[in-house]
Amino acid sequence: MDNVRLLDRAYNPWALLEAFQQARFADATDFGATAVFTGTMRDFNEGDDVAKMYLEHYPGMTLRYLQTLADTAKQRWSLNDCLIVHRYGDINPGETIVLTAAWSAHRGAAFDACRYLIEDLKHHAPFWKKETLANGDTRWVAENTPG
Amino acid sequence: MINIKYFASLRESLGKQQDQIPCPSPCTVEQAWTQANPDTAPPEHILVAINQEYASLDAALKSGDEVAFFPPVTGG
């Protein structure tokens, strides 16, 4: 079961989580904690109304970077598994862009690994957001918000 | 030959998504940039990858490498 995925269309993060957990841990009773982060597209940014977004990425590098990130998290914390899902292409407000999740015996590792996955992804995974504002103007997002 | 790729706002400002240049040995990433873009200095916060892994402007290139230049990332 791939624990890193790139998707070019809208998805329901909760259905995907349930399907992953069912496939990956069908009868497992050895994890006590699941931590999840989802990032959803807003309809505003820096004081402007945003109509839609295009997410560019570096096809040859993105999946490879995210797989290394997931593997690093599993080495750094005692995890049963972790999951990274990210959209690319055209995205509308209200749609889920990113999902990170971590499963572990206790909550500390799950929370810490889930936070690590999203923070590292935001700083290093080769994605770039281009916004189309409500007035039709387009602009590249220069940098992510600090937290 | 060195294959160069440009992404996002950098691709748009340069008006091209790729270049192919000969690889004089030795050749650093910064030298490859200058050869491909003689009239444009690399932007201050530019990021570099060689063969899909992060690298620095002073890293060495060899023939057949793919070097990518891109602005700070904004995923998530």
Backbone of each chain as ProteinMPNN parsed JSONL, in Angstrom:
{"seq_chain_A": "MDNVRLLDRAYNPWALLEAFQQARFADATDFGATAVFTGTMRDFNEGDDVAKMYLEHYPGMTLRYLQTLADTAKQRWSLNDCLIVHRYGDINPGETIVLTAAWSAHRGAAFDACRYLIEDLKHHAPFWKKETLANGDTRWVAENTPG", "coords_chain_A": {"N_chain_A": [[0.848, -1.185, 0.0], [0.809, 2.011, -1.073], [2.344, 4.624, 0.682], [2.75, 7.199, 0.027], [1.358, 9.6, -2.017], [0.452, 11.245, -5.056], [-2.066, 13.296, -6.328], [-4.242, 14.209, -8.989], [-6.76, 15.186, -8.882], [-9.763, 16.19, -7.076], [-10.168, 14.946, -3.73], [-11.549, 12.991, -1.038], [-10.336, 13.372, 2.066], [-10.874, 11.982, 4.414], [-12.2, 9.641, 3.669], [-10.153, 8.521, 2.212], [-8.249, 8.16, 4.205], [-9.593, 6.286, 5.825], [-9.762, 4.123, 4.06], [-7.042, 3.605, 3.63], [-6.209, 2.946, 6.228], [-7.763, 0.704, 6.707], [-6.819, -1.057, 4.732], [-4.138, -1.207, 5.392], [-3.925, -1.754, 8.113], [-5.728, -3.772, 8.791], [-6.449, -5.847, 10.753], [-4.964, -5.065, 12.866], [-3.925, -4.441, 16.201], [-2.073, -3.021, 17.489], [-1.538, -0.324, 17.491], [-2.004, 2.769, 19.114], [-2.444, 5.39, 18.666], [-3.403, 7.892, 16.382], [-2.476, 10.504, 14.358], [-3.49, 13.295, 12.496], [-3.169, 15.604, 9.811], [-4.809, 17.931, 7.782], [-4.681, 20.027, 4.95], [-6.436, 22.657, 3.583], [-7.688, 24.368, 0.721], [-7.946, 27.857, 0.956], [-10.294, 30.619, 0.42], [-9.162, 33.071, 0.433], [-6.247, 35.152, 0.552], [-3.524, 36.937, 1.803], [-5.126, 39.229, 2.057], [-6.674, 39.298, -0.222], [-9.395, 38.108, -2.292], [-9.469, 34.812, -3.382], [-9.939, 32.956, -6.278], [-9.277, 30.524, -7.564], [-6.691, 27.994, -7.815], [-3.502, 27.015, -9.101], [-1.415, 24.262, -8.875], [1.814, 23.738, -9.339], [4.346, 21.237, -9.905], [7.438, 19.346, -9.584], [7.749, 16.856, -11.523], [9.63, 14.673, -11.69], [10.926, 14.774, -9.261], [9.244, 15.146, -7.05], [7.68, 12.941, -5.947], [9.725, 11.278, -5.217], [11.052, 12.879, -3.315], [9.075, 13.061, -1.328], [8.751, 10.388, -0.626], [11.214, 9.8, 0.523], [11.013, 11.53, 2.689], [8.859, 10.382, 4.139], [10.028, 7.91, 4.746], [12.139, 8.785, 6.34], [10.767, 9.852, 8.553], [9.73, 7.502, 9.614], [12.019, 6.277, 10.43], [12.882, 7.993, 12.369], [10.94, 8.204, 14.346], [9.044, 5.879, 16.325], [6.946, 4.398, 14.446], [3.909, 2.902, 13.321], [3.033, 3.287, 10.764], [3.072, 5.844, 8.189], [1.482, 8.474, 6.292], [1.349, 10.333, 3.301], [-0.339, 12.572, 1.294], [-0.809, 14.489, -1.615], [-2.122, 17.084, -3.597], [-1.943, 18.104, -7.099], [-1.981, 20.386, -9.919], [-5.08, 21.88, -11.046], [-6.954, 23.523, -8.535], [-9.711, 24.09, -6.369], [-11.26, 26.436, -4.048], [-11.891, 25.154, -0.778], [-11.269, 22.56, -1.351], [-9.268, 19.722, -0.435], [-5.827, 20.063, -0.118], [-3.496, 18.871, 0.969], [-2.592, 15.995, 2.886], [-1.391, 14.667, 5.848], [-0.461, 11.94, 7.903], [0.086, 9.975, 10.841], [0.727, 6.931, 12.49], [1.044, 5.393, 15.619], [2.217, 3.705, 18.635], [1.819, 5.328, 20.856], [0.67, 8.703, 21.644], [2.593, 10.76, 21.467], [4.687, 10.236, 19.567], [3.124, 10.008, 17.276], [1.867, 12.578, 17.013], [4.195, 14.223, 16.842], [5.539, 13.186, 14.573], [3.624, 13.59, 12.583], [3.459, 16.381, 12.508], [6.083, 16.955, 11.784], [6.152, 15.84, 9.197], [4.377, 17.533, 7.719], [5.526, 20.072, 8.096], [8.149, 19.798, 7.057], [7.54, 19.087, 4.438], [6.298, 21.469, 3.559], [8.452, 23.199, 3.527], [10.307, 22.076, 1.79], [9.385, 20.243, -0.247], [8.985, 20.021, -3.767], [6.78, 21.969, -4.781], [4.688, 24.522, -6.215], [2.558, 27.265, -5.758], [0.14, 28.887, -7.712], [-1.958, 31.544, -7.755], [-5.261, 32.449, -8.806], [-6.923, 35.38, -8.644], [-10.066, 36.798, -7.444], [-10.621, 38.94, -9.089], [-9.494, 38.18, -11.442], [-6.771, 38.488, -11.822], [-3.509, 36.927, -11.813], [-1.081, 35.345, -9.688], [2.06, 34.227, -8.402], [2.485, 32.467, -5.37], [4.617, 33.737, -2.989], [5.858, 32.852, -0.636], [5.375, 30.394, 1.97], [3.124, 30.698, 4.792], [4.354, 31.17, 8.16], [3.315, 29.384, 10.072]], "CA_chain_A": [[0.0, 0.0, 0.0], [1.661, 3.197, -1.161], [2.074, 5.603, 1.739], [2.953, 8.531, -0.535], [0.547, 9.664, -3.236], [0.153, 12.516, -5.718], [-3.373, 13.179, -6.971], [-4.533, 15.338, -9.884], [-8.166, 15.576, -8.78], [-10.248, 16.351, -5.7], [-10.339, 13.7, -2.982], [-12.059, 13.09, 0.328], [-9.221, 12.878, 2.884], [-11.347, 11.056, 5.463], [-12.442, 8.357, 3.013], [-8.852, 7.966, 1.857], [-7.658, 7.686, 5.469], [-10.275, 5.063, 6.257], [-9.373, 3.045, 3.147], [-5.641, 3.27, 3.9], [-6.112, 2.27, 7.525], [-8.365, -0.622, 6.562], [-5.938, -1.901, 3.928], [-2.808, -1.318, 5.997], [-3.976, -2.236, 9.503], [-7.053, -4.395, 8.892], [-6.706, -6.528, 12.023], [-3.914, -4.693, 13.812], [-4.362, -3.848, 17.471], [-0.848, -2.586, 18.152], [-1.327, 1.125, 17.483], [-2.957, 3.427, 19.991], [-2.556, 6.81, 18.345], [-3.394, 8.327, 14.99], [-2.489, 11.964, 14.238], [-3.81, 13.651, 11.108], [-3.265, 16.997, 9.409], [-5.243, 18.195, 6.414], [-4.577, 21.412, 4.509], [-7.534, 22.922, 2.658], [-7.51, 25.645, 0.029], [-8.78, 28.982, 1.39], [-10.731, 31.522, -0.647], [-8.527, 34.38, 0.617], [-4.819, 35.112, 0.863], [-2.909, 38.267, 1.838], [-6.115, 40.284, 1.928], [-7.402, 39.247, -1.495], [-10.233, 36.947, -2.559], [-8.825, 33.9, -4.336], [-10.971, 32.171, -6.98], [-8.772, 29.169, -7.788], [-5.245, 27.873, -7.674], [-2.817, 25.964, -9.862], [-0.265, 23.764, -8.128], [2.854, 23.133, -10.19], [5.365, 20.487, -9.16], [8.569, 18.84, -10.361], [7.323, 15.456, -11.552], [10.673, 13.686, -11.415], [11.508, 14.912, -7.918], [8.278, 15.285, -5.962], [7.364, 11.669, -5.298], [10.975, 10.801, -4.623], [11.301, 13.641, -2.096], [8.084, 12.717, -0.297], [9.005, 9.028, -0.143], [12.347, 9.906, 1.446], [10.498, 12.175, 3.898], [8.093, 9.372, 4.887], [10.977, 6.922, 5.277], [12.89, 9.434, 7.42], [9.886, 9.917, 9.733], [9.599, 6.16, 10.189], [13.284, 5.958, 11.104], [13.1, 8.918, 13.491], [9.982, 7.878, 15.394], [8.53, 4.514, 16.269], [5.635, 4.508, 13.809], [3.372, 1.756, 12.599], [3.161, 3.737, 9.383], [2.663, 7.221, 7.987], [0.837, 8.666, 4.983], [1.403, 11.689, 2.729], [-1.101, 12.712, 0.044], [-0.742, 15.886, -2.049], [-2.703, 17.41, -4.905], [-1.295, 19.013, -8.026], [-2.914, 20.811, -10.973], [-6.082, 22.897, -10.719], [-7.585, 23.301, -7.228], [-10.736, 25.074, -6.024], [-11.42, 26.657, -2.605], [-12.622, 24.111, -0.071], [-10.715, 21.229, -1.641], [-8.095, 19.356, 0.354], [-4.563, 20.055, -0.858], [-2.498, 17.962, 1.53], [-2.952, 15.157, 4.043], [-0.324, 13.869, 6.453], [-0.964, 11.16, 9.034], [1.066, 9.072, 11.45], [0.161, 5.951, 13.429], [2.067, 4.885, 16.532], [1.669, 3.103, 19.846], [1.445, 6.398, 21.781], [0.366, 9.936, 20.92], [3.737, 11.652, 21.267], [5.34, 9.962, 18.281], [2.174, 10.28, 16.19], [1.77, 14.044, 16.857], [5.473, 14.799, 16.401], [5.838, 12.764, 13.203], [2.66, 14.229, 11.688], [3.9, 17.777, 12.384], [7.328, 16.932, 11.017], [5.833, 15.575, 7.789], [3.801, 18.698, 7.038], [6.463, 21.205, 8.113], [9.234, 19.542, 6.101], [6.937, 19.167, 3.098], [6.066, 22.871, 3.195], [9.717, 23.889, 3.313], [11.241, 21.434, 0.852], [8.823, 19.48, -1.375], [8.96, 20.946, -4.907], [5.466, 22.426, -5.254], [4.552, 25.99, -6.278], [1.158, 27.668, -5.905], [-0.185, 30.081, -8.492], [-3.344, 31.896, -7.444], [-6.077, 33.33, -9.633], [-7.759, 36.16, -7.732], [-11.46, 36.985, -7.86], [-10.665, 39.929, -10.179], [-8.893, 37.595, -12.643], [-5.305, 38.563, -11.797], [-2.81, 35.73, -11.327], [0.204, 35.621, -9.016], [2.705, 33.113, -7.701], [2.647, 32.65, -3.932], [6.06, 33.911, -2.813], [6.346, 31.984, 0.439], [4.34, 29.878, 2.863], [3.014, 31.323, 6.104], [5.271, 30.477, 9.065], [2.736, 28.301, 10.881]], "C_chain_A": [[0.888, 1.241, 0.0], [1.324, 4.184, -0.052], [2.427, 7.023, 1.313], [2.202, 8.6, -1.861], [0.4, 11.095, -3.729], [-1.148, 12.341, -6.486], [-3.649, 14.416, -7.82], [-6.009, 15.72, -9.857], [-8.595, 15.606, -7.317], [-10.435, 14.988, -5.03], [-10.913, 14.01, -1.612], [-10.998, 12.521, 1.27], [-9.661, 11.834, 3.903], [-11.644, 9.678, 4.879], [-11.12, 7.694, 2.654], [-8.146, 7.408, 3.092], [-8.261, 6.366, 5.906], [-9.851, 3.877, 5.386], [-7.93, 2.616, 3.4], [-5.524, 2.467, 5.187], [-6.677, 0.857, 7.436], [-7.424, -1.565, 5.816], [-4.628, -2.192, 4.66], [-2.844, -2.009, 7.357], [-5.242, -3.035, 9.762], [-7.335, -4.996, 10.264], [-5.709, -6.128, 13.102], [-4.518, -4.084, 15.071], [-3.166, -3.292, 18.229], [-0.573, -1.091, 17.987], [-2.421, 1.789, 18.308], [-3.231, 4.86, 19.616], [-2.514, 7.034, 16.841], [-3.464, 9.848, 14.989], [-2.628, 12.318, 12.771], [-3.753, 15.159, 10.934], [-3.841, 17.048, 8.002], [-5.104, 19.689, 6.146], [-5.587, 21.636, 3.397], [-7.318, 24.266, 1.981], [-8.494, 26.682, 0.543], [-9.265, 29.776, 0.179], [-10.214, 32.939, -0.414], [-7.052, 34.165, 0.904], [-4.274, 36.53, 0.777], [-3.915, 39.365, 1.513], [-6.925, 40.264, 0.644], [-8.277, 37.995, -1.572], [-9.572, 36.104, -3.648], [-9.894, 32.992, -4.948], [-10.543, 30.731, -7.196], [-7.255, 29.182, -7.742], [-4.733, 26.802, -8.624], [-1.576, 25.557, -9.083], [0.691, 23.063, -9.084], [3.764, 22.277, -9.319], [6.425, 19.988, -10.13], [8.388, 17.328, -10.435], [8.423, 14.449, -11.199], [11.137, 13.673, -9.973], [10.491, 14.773, -6.798], [8.037, 13.973, -5.203], [8.588, 11.112, -4.561], [11.262, 11.533, -3.313], [10.359, 13.211, -0.98], [8.304, 11.299, 0.245], [10.172, 9.025, 0.836], [11.896, 10.525, 2.771], [9.723, 11.168, 4.761], [9.033, 8.337, 5.509], [11.767, 7.51, 6.449], [12.049, 9.511, 8.696], [9.79, 8.557, 10.411], [10.887, 5.705, 10.872], [13.429, 6.764, 12.392], [12.16, 8.634, 14.658], [9.546, 6.425, 15.242], [7.091, 4.565, 15.757], [5.199, 3.161, 13.248], [3.362, 2.052, 11.099], [2.861, 5.237, 9.344], [2.146, 7.355, 6.556], [0.983, 10.126, 4.563], [0.623, 11.672, 1.418], [-1.067, 14.192, -0.344], [-1.353, 16.033, -3.427], [-1.7, 18.14, -5.784], [-2.308, 19.369, -9.108], [-3.89, 21.851, -10.455], [-6.83, 22.543, -9.432], [-8.567, 24.432, -6.941], [-10.823, 25.258, -4.509], [-12.286, 25.555, -1.971], [-12.092, 22.711, -0.326], [-9.462, 20.979, -0.802], [-6.865, 19.329, -0.539], [-3.669, 18.933, -0.358], [-3.076, 17.204, 2.722], [-1.681, 14.5, 4.548], [-0.915, 13.157, 7.655], [0.14, 10.258, 9.547], [0.361, 8.194, 12.475], [1.296, 5.43, 14.316], [1.391, 4.303, 17.773], [1.12, 4.18, 20.782], [1.375, 7.739, 21.047], [1.579, 10.807, 20.616], [4.376, 11.468, 19.901], [4.408, 10.311, 17.131], [2.058, 11.784, 15.932], [3.063, 14.613, 16.265], [5.779, 14.444, 14.951], [4.889, 13.442, 12.216], [3.05, 15.681, 11.446], [5.162, 17.888, 11.537], [7.042, 16.751, 9.525], [5.323, 16.834, 7.095], [4.789, 19.869, 7.014], [7.601, 21.0, 7.11], [8.727, 19.645, 4.671], [6.794, 20.622, 2.654], [7.368, 23.604, 2.889], [10.548, 23.321, 2.164], [10.604, 20.714, -0.34], [8.594, 20.424, -2.559], [7.562, 21.151, -5.512], [5.467, 23.955, -5.272], [3.102, 26.34, -6.566], [1.045, 28.936, -6.753], [-1.67, 30.37, -8.306], [-3.98, 32.693, -8.584], [-7.038, 34.051, -8.701], [-9.163, 36.337, -8.304], [-11.563, 37.977, -9.016], [-9.977, 39.439, -11.454], [-7.377, 37.667, -12.698], [-4.71, 37.231, -11.329], [-1.502, 36.142, -10.665], [0.733, 34.34, -8.39], [2.759, 33.435, -6.217], [4.145, 32.661, -3.639], [6.629, 33.011, -1.722], [5.178, 31.52, 1.293], [4.286, 30.69, 4.153], [3.838, 30.511, 7.106], [4.609, 29.38, 9.91], [1.257, 28.504, 11.087]], "O_chain_A": [[1.626, 1.488, 0.954], [0.161, 4.541, 0.137], [2.408, 7.944, 2.129], [2.393, 7.748, -2.729], [0.246, 12.03, -2.943], [-1.32, 11.36, -7.211], [-3.329, 15.535, -7.42], [-6.467, 16.487, -10.704], [-7.888, 15.115, -6.437], [-10.809, 14.009, -5.676], [-10.788, 15.12, -1.095], [-10.777, 11.311, 1.278], [-8.911, 10.911, 4.219], [-11.373, 8.661, 5.518], [-10.969, 6.478, 2.768], [-7.531, 6.343, 3.047], [-7.55, 5.444, 6.306], [-9.61, 2.779, 5.886], [-7.618, 1.425, 3.389], [-4.837, 1.447, 5.24], [-6.128, -0.075, 8.024], [-7.248, -2.719, 6.207], [-4.08, -3.289, 4.558], [-1.928, -2.749, 7.717], [-5.781, -2.975, 10.867], [-8.357, -4.685, 10.875], [-5.62, -6.785, 14.14], [-5.482, -3.321, 15.016], [-3.219, -3.109, 19.446], [0.523, -0.634, 18.313], [-3.596, 1.431, 18.222], [-4.134, 5.49, 20.166], [-1.702, 6.446, 16.128], [-4.395, 10.428, 15.549], [-1.975, 11.727, 11.91], [-4.224, 15.91, 11.79], [-3.412, 16.297, 7.126], [-5.379, 20.513, 7.018], [-5.604, 20.914, 2.4], [-6.817, 25.202, 2.604], [-9.702, 26.451, 0.574], [-8.74, 29.64, -0.927], [-10.742, 33.898, -0.977], [-6.655, 33.126, 1.431], [-4.525, 37.242, -0.195], [-3.604, 40.312, 0.79], [-7.779, 41.127, 0.441], [-7.948, 36.958, -0.996], [-9.17, 36.616, -4.692], [-10.656, 32.344, -4.231], [-11.346, 29.813, -7.033], [-6.624, 30.235, -7.645], [-5.418, 25.821, -8.915], [-0.78, 26.406, -8.681], [0.427, 21.963, -9.57], [3.936, 22.557, -8.132], [6.321, 20.183, -11.341], [8.812, 16.6, -9.538], [8.168, 13.478, -10.487], [11.683, 12.674, -9.506], [10.837, 14.326, -5.704], [8.175, 13.912, -3.982], [8.495, 10.565, -3.462], [11.662, 10.918, -2.325], [10.776, 13.018, 0.163], [8.072, 11.038, 1.425], [10.133, 8.336, 1.855], [12.336, 10.105, 3.842], [9.915, 11.113, 5.975], [8.853, 7.938, 6.66], [12.033, 6.819, 7.433], [12.554, 9.266, 9.791], [9.771, 8.469, 11.639], [10.863, 4.864, 11.771], [14.01, 6.299, 13.372], [12.534, 8.802, 15.819], [9.665, 5.829, 14.172], [6.148, 4.749, 16.526], [6.018, 2.383, 12.76], [3.645, 1.18, 10.278], [2.447, 5.822, 10.345], [2.345, 6.472, 5.722], [0.768, 11.038, 5.361], [0.894, 10.855, 0.538], [-1.274, 15.056, 0.508], [-1.128, 15.207, -4.312], [-0.732, 18.721, -5.292], [-3.362, 18.741, -9.213], [-3.574, 22.611, -9.54], [-7.283, 21.411, -9.258], [-8.287, 25.595, -7.235], [-10.496, 24.338, -3.759], [-13.27, 25.099, -2.554], [-12.428, 21.777, 0.402], [-8.703, 21.9, -0.501], [-6.848, 18.667, -1.577], [-3.148, 18.142, -1.143], [-3.926, 17.708, 3.457], [-0.967, 13.851, 3.783], [-1.772, 13.705, 8.348], [1.016, 9.831, 8.794], [-0.494, 8.66, 13.229], [2.367, 5.072, 13.826], [0.175, 4.392, 17.943], [0.089, 3.982, 21.425], [1.946, 7.896, 19.968], [1.592, 11.518, 19.611], [4.58, 12.435, 19.167], [4.852, 10.851, 16.118], [2.136, 12.227, 14.786], [3.029, 15.386, 15.309], [6.225, 15.296, 14.183], [5.308, 13.827, 11.125], [2.982, 16.164, 10.316], [5.298, 18.778, 10.698], [7.63, 17.438, 8.691], [5.783, 17.168, 6.003], [4.876, 20.58, 6.013], [7.973, 21.931, 6.395], [9.39, 20.212, 3.802], [7.125, 20.969, 1.52], [7.383, 24.53, 2.077], [11.405, 24.018, 1.621], [11.258, 20.591, -1.376], [8.061, 21.519, -2.374], [7.215, 20.611, -6.562], [6.141, 24.601, -4.47], [2.488, 25.798, -7.484], [1.756, 29.917, -6.537], [-2.525, 29.555, -8.652], [-3.322, 33.502, -9.238], [-7.868, 33.421, -8.045], [-9.415, 36.065, -9.477], [-12.476, 37.881, -9.836], [-9.88, 40.179, -12.433], [-6.753, 36.993, -13.517], [-5.326, 36.503, -10.551], [-0.895, 37.149, -11.028], [-0.024, 33.493, -7.917], [3.052, 34.571, -5.845], [4.86, 31.722, -3.99], [7.729, 32.476, -1.853], [4.129, 32.162, 1.337], [5.279, 31.295, 4.558], [4.008, 29.304, 6.932], [5.317, 28.511, 10.42], [0.608, 27.69, 11.743]]}, "seq_chain_B": "MINIKYFASLRESLGKQQDQIPCPSPCTVEQAWTQANPDTAPPEHILVAINQEYASLDAALKSGDEVAFFPPVTGG", "coords_chain_B": {"N_chain_B": [[26.531, 16.61, -22.257], [24.454, 18.903, -20.421], [21.329, 18.853, -18.939], [18.97, 21.29, -18.335], [16.412, 22.42, -16.2], [13.651, 24.607, -15.559], [11.421, 26.013, -13.169], [8.074, 27.1, -12.274], [7.637, 30.481, -11.138], [10.137, 31.27, -11.957], [10.542, 29.927, -14.381], [8.62, 31.277, -15.874], [9.563, 33.956, -15.78], [11.995, 33.742, -17.099], [11.131, 32.853, -19.492], [11.336, 30.336, -20.61], [11.382, 26.743, -20.385], [13.355, 24.867, -20.304], [16.842, 24.045, -20.926], [19.637, 22.988, -22.874], [22.967, 22.357, -22.488], [26.478, 22.219, -23.383], [28.907, 20.321, -21.5], [31.552, 21.477, -20.098], [34.432, 20.194, -18.545], [35.964, 20.816, -15.402], [32.601, 21.605, -14.244], [30.492, 23.77, -12.571], [27.274, 24.103, -10.909], [26.568, 26.788, -10.835], [28.139, 27.828, -12.911], [26.96, 26.521, -15.052], [24.461, 27.731, -15.008], [25.224, 30.375, -15.694], [26.242, 29.98, -18.237], [23.94, 29.224, -19.584], [22.31, 31.37, -19.127], [23.489, 34.06, -19.776], [23.038, 36.787, -19.405], [21.648, 37.142, -17.08], [21.651, 37.168, -13.633], [21.635, 34.511, -11.176], [18.635, 34.319, -9.264], [18.301, 35.599, -5.875], [17.245, 33.836, -3.877], [17.273, 31.35, -5.038], [16.661, 27.872, -5.633], [18.258, 24.681, -6.022], [18.462, 21.612, -7.754], [20.129, 18.566, -8.387], [19.835, 15.943, -10.549], [17.305, 15.399, -9.415], [17.707, 15.75, -6.676], [18.286, 17.878, -3.853], [20.799, 20.402, -4.147], [23.777, 22.511, -4.16], [24.771, 25.787, -5.431], [27.474, 25.672, -5.945], [28.014, 23.065, -6.466], [29.385, 20.261, -8.276], [28.988, 19.342, -11.71], [28.32, 16.63, -13.969], [28.552, 15.191, -17.261], [25.392, 14.516, -18.707], [23.899, 14.968, -16.474], [20.871, 16.123, -14.858], [19.936, 19.29, -14.096], [18.058, 21.335, -11.991], [16.456, 24.471, -11.589], [14.749, 26.492, -9.295], [12.213, 28.583, -7.645], [11.704, 29.465, -4.079], [9.818, 26.95, -2.389], [6.253, 26.315, -2.221], [4.338, 24.482, -1.321], [1.863, 22.302, 0.245]], "CA_chain_B": [[25.511, 17.652, -22.187], [23.723, 19.096, -19.166], [19.924, 19.224, -19.151], [18.55, 22.253, -17.316], [14.968, 22.657, -16.121], [13.237, 25.759, -14.759], [10.047, 25.816, -12.704], [7.206, 28.103, -11.64], [7.833, 31.888, -11.517], [11.431, 31.388, -12.648], [10.274, 29.511, -15.76], [7.871, 32.342, -16.553], [10.369, 35.171, -15.951], [13.022, 33.477, -18.109], [10.461, 32.597, -20.771], [11.725, 29.017, -21.144], [11.292, 25.725, -19.339], [14.544, 24.013, -20.275], [18.005, 24.331, -21.758], [20.626, 21.914, -22.939], [24.258, 23.008, -22.73], [27.613, 21.301, -23.282], [29.457, 20.236, -20.144], [33.014, 21.508, -19.997], [34.809, 19.622, -17.255], [34.827, 20.681, -14.486], [31.548, 22.597, -14.416], [29.615, 23.845, -11.405], [25.889, 24.479, -11.181], [26.53, 28.224, -11.118], [28.695, 28.015, -14.26], [25.939, 26.063, -16.0], [23.464, 28.81, -15.057], [25.783, 31.512, -16.425], [26.34, 29.605, -19.651], [22.59, 29.184, -20.166], [21.651, 32.682, -18.924], [24.641, 34.966, -19.61], [22.66, 38.169, -19.055], [20.785, 37.129, -15.899], [22.235, 36.544, -12.442], [20.657, 33.645, -10.506], [17.92, 35.028, -8.197], [18.934, 35.464, -4.566], [16.785, 32.687, -3.086], [17.071, 30.237, -5.959], [16.959, 26.519, -5.158], [18.902, 23.872, -7.047], [18.49, 20.151, -7.59], [20.854, 17.793, -9.401], [19.221, 14.616, -10.67], [16.134, 15.367, -8.534], [18.042, 15.88, -5.257], [18.778, 19.222, -3.562], [22.245, 20.613, -4.25], [24.119, 23.928, -4.019], [25.257, 26.413, -6.661], [28.878, 25.334, -6.224], [28.16, 21.618, -6.689], [29.956, 19.912, -9.578], [28.115, 18.61, -12.632], [28.953, 15.767, -14.968], [27.734, 15.072, -18.465], [24.193, 13.69, -18.529], [23.132, 15.383, -15.289], [19.731, 17.03, -14.967], [19.972, 20.291, -13.021], [16.812, 22.109, -11.955], [16.453, 25.732, -10.837], [13.374, 26.894, -8.968], [12.066, 29.52, -6.521], [11.278, 28.826, -2.827], [8.636, 26.108, -2.613], [5.06, 26.807, -1.516], [3.323, 23.427, -1.273], [1.203, 22.036, 1.526]], "C_chain_B": [[24.888, 17.708, -20.789], [22.293, 19.507, -19.536], [19.466, 20.106, -18.001], [17.035, 22.407, -17.376], [14.7, 23.863, -15.22], [11.768, 25.576, -14.376], [9.413, 27.114, -12.205], [7.539, 29.53, -12.094], [9.153, 32.088, -12.265], [11.291, 30.995, -14.12], [9.571, 30.634, -16.527], [8.733, 33.581, -16.78], [11.467, 34.97, -16.985], [12.409, 33.231, -19.486], [10.874, 31.285, -21.41], [11.646, 27.995, -20.024], [12.497, 24.8, -19.289], [15.64, 24.541, -21.171], [18.833, 23.065, -21.838], [21.952, 22.572, -23.306], [25.371, 21.964, -22.683], [28.212, 21.356, -21.887], [30.975, 20.263, -20.184], [33.42, 20.996, -18.617], [35.972, 20.408, -16.667], [33.83, 21.819, -14.683], [30.68, 22.603, -13.175], [28.199, 24.229, -11.842], [25.826, 25.958, -11.568], [27.089, 28.531, -12.513], [27.691, 27.587, -15.329], [24.852, 27.126, -16.14], [23.974, 29.956, -15.943], [25.887, 31.218, -17.92], [24.964, 29.655, -20.325], [21.905, 30.549, -20.113], [22.71, 33.768, -18.72], [24.266, 36.372, -19.15], [21.844, 38.264, -17.77], [21.498, 36.442, -14.739], [21.201, 35.612, -11.816], [19.958, 34.409, -9.383], [18.467, 34.662, -6.818], [18.54, 34.18, -3.831], [16.556, 31.447, -3.948], [17.428, 28.901, -5.293], [17.427, 25.68, -6.342], [18.72, 22.399, -6.726], [19.316, 19.559, -8.724], [20.28, 16.387, -9.406], [18.156, 14.398, -9.594], [16.471, 15.348, -7.042], [18.644, 17.265, -5.021], [20.298, 19.285, -3.612], [22.499, 22.112, -4.106], [24.673, 24.456, -5.343], [26.702, 26.038, -6.973], [29.111, 23.828, -6.401], [28.663, 21.361, -8.114], [28.966, 19.089, -10.401], [28.95, 17.698, -13.521], [27.994, 15.585, -16.138], [26.56, 14.118, -18.232], [23.355, 14.088, -17.341], [21.922, 16.23, -15.685], [19.818, 18.002, -13.794], [18.707, 21.136, -13.123], [17.013, 23.353, -11.114], [15.005, 26.1, -10.542], [13.332, 27.833, -7.771], [11.713, 28.763, -5.232], [9.942, 28.107, -3.015], [7.471, 26.577, -1.743], [3.952, 25.75, -1.504], [2.666, 23.328, 0.084], [-0.093, 22.808, 1.666]], "O_chain_B": [[24.81, 16.704, -20.08], [22.089, 20.406, -20.351], [19.561, 19.72, -16.836], [16.449, 22.511, -18.454], [15.421, 24.108, -14.252], [10.974, 25.051, -15.156], [10.082, 28.059, -11.789], [7.705, 29.774, -13.289], [9.263, 32.977, -13.109], [11.853, 31.649, -14.998], [9.893, 30.903, -17.685], [8.658, 34.198, -17.843], [11.839, 35.915, -17.679], [13.074, 33.38, -20.511], [10.774, 31.133, -22.627], [11.82, 28.332, -18.853], [12.65, 24.032, -18.339], [15.408, 25.368, -22.053], [18.742, 22.186, -20.98], [22.047, 23.265, -24.319], [25.229, 20.937, -22.018], [28.035, 22.343, -21.173], [31.619, 19.219, -20.29], [32.789, 21.35, -17.622], [36.928, 20.659, -17.4], [34.175, 22.869, -15.223], [30.181, 21.556, -12.763], [27.966, 24.622, -12.985], [25.123, 26.334, -12.506], [26.567, 29.398, -13.214], [27.587, 28.217, -16.381], [24.376, 27.396, -17.243], [23.261, 30.442, -16.822], [25.652, 32.091, -18.756], [24.837, 30.069, -21.477], [21.04, 30.855, -20.934], [22.823, 34.333, -17.632], [25.094, 37.072, -18.566], [21.394, 39.35, -17.404], [21.899, 35.283, -14.843], [20.004, 35.884, -11.908], [20.632, 35.092, -8.612], [19.015, 33.579, -6.613], [19.388, 33.515, -3.235], [15.733, 30.595, -3.611], [18.366, 28.815, -4.501], [17.056, 25.922, -7.491], [18.812, 21.988, -5.57], [19.218, 19.992, -9.872], [20.247, 15.721, -8.371], [18.113, 13.35, -8.949], [15.629, 14.975, -6.225], [19.401, 17.775, -5.846], [20.992, 18.362, -3.185], [21.561, 22.894, -3.949], [24.998, 23.689, -6.249], [27.117, 26.078, -8.131], [30.252, 23.373, -6.477], [28.399, 22.14, -9.031], [28.219, 18.265, -9.874], [30.123, 17.96, -13.788], [26.788, 15.798, -16.015], [26.718, 13.052, -17.638], [22.228, 13.616, -17.191], [21.935, 16.944, -16.687], [19.779, 17.588, -12.636], [18.335, 21.591, -14.205], [17.653, 23.311, -10.063], [14.143, 26.03, -11.418], [14.273, 27.889, -6.978], [11.452, 27.561, -5.276], [9.052, 28.596, -3.712], [7.668, 27.157, -0.676], [2.775, 26.076, -1.656], [2.884, 24.164, 0.96], [-0.771, 22.695, 2.688]]}, "name": "protein", "num_of_chains": 2, "seq": "MDNVRLLDRAYNPWALLEAFQQARFADATDFGATAVFTGTMRDFNEGDDVAKMYLEHYPGMTLRYLQTLADTAKQRWSLNDCLIVHRYGDINPGETIVLTAAWSAHRGAAFDACRYLIEDLKHHAPFWKKETLANGDTRWVAENTPGMINIKYFASLRESLGKQQDQIPCPSPCTVEQAWTQANPDTAPPEHILVAINQEYASLDAALKSGDEVAFFPPVTGG"}
